[in-house]
Amino acid sequence: MSIGWIVGSSLATVVLLTGIISLISSMRKNNNRRWPWWFIGFGVAALVSAAINYPGT
């Protein structure tokens, strides 16, 4: 397994979870913020890219 794939997918997961948690927090406080959506979009795109580039055997 490639170390780059592991680090990239881990970072994407952290960014995605940060976006989701921030979005839920801002919804509870009735704040309208855009940056959690950018984090969620980046995390999903990075995970899709990691799945496409998964090192096969």
Order of alpha helices (4+ residues) and beta strands (2+ residues): alpha-alpha
